[in-house]
Amino acid sequence: MVRLFTALAIFGICACATEPLRTGQTISVGTSDRGYLRDAVALEDAGEGYRRLRPREGTRYGTTTLVRAIERAAREVATAFPGGYPLRVGDLSSPRGGTHPRHRSHRSGRDADLLFYVRDAGGLAARNEGWMRFDRFGLAALDQGVRVFDEARNWHLVRSLVMDREARVKWLFCSNELKARLLRHAARHERSPQAVMRATWILHQPSRGDRHDDHFHLRVGCSRAEGSLGCREESPHWPWLNDAARKDDVEAHTAANDTRLVGWLLAEEHLNQGGHVARRRLSTAAQPALASSR
């Protein structure tokens, strides 16, 4: 019965399209959690600055907007920080979208999981082996030591995505604590106030479900052309991505009003990261990571 209702809902969405789907045109139909994908684009197993986490699996498909956004952002980080490990890219969508065994979303080719850039305890770039959960100090405990959330590289990934005019980034889900660390880093080093403003709105911990303290969840929106072909996205609608009729979207401004985040950013910097490591008995011995593009 649930599948029947889902099919009917998707049919209703498609029926609202103002023009038929054109052969060969990639199109995301429906929403991120109720939709499908037509003539999808595949993200290659490896490219400049990135490697897929599960190269033998088929969840590599998305819209042209999503796939090209990942490729450009990974390339920009690799150019800005040469010699480090590549971005690890997790799931996108199945070839035709639809239900995904690991996700409630990822159904219409507009979602992708991006693992965080990490450093070892000695400050050197390290390989992210997958799904390491970082605490408010930016630390992840491993059997062989500790990994550190790489604020510089992760911020450059964020700012590359939110400032990409073609990417149409809707959300970058991550935990509130990591969002605060990224924005604190940006406040010190970022030269573009617009990049910081956009990141303040787009970085978001979901109100339900996973906190996203082990990866970014990237979601892109619909272009006008995609919208006319059945692509549907929910509010908020960011002012810099939409036409004049949507510039006063109240929900877009509400999304930036995060009191907990403000508290983090305005708090005195009294966090004793070294003491925190000692209390948890984490190894701080440096494990040099060899620069690699594997």
Secondary structure by P-SEA (a helix, b strand, c coil): caaaaaaaaaaaaaaaccccccccbbbbccccccccccbbbbbccccccbbbcccccccccccaaaaaaaaaaaaaaaaaccccccccccccccccccccccccccccccbbbbbbbbccccccccccccccccccccbbbccccccccaaaaaaaaaaaaaaccccccccccccaaaaaaaaaaaacccccaaaaaaaaccccccccccccccbbbbbbbbcaaaaaabbbbccccccccccccccccaaaaaaaccaaaaaaaaccccccaaaaaaaacccccccccccccc
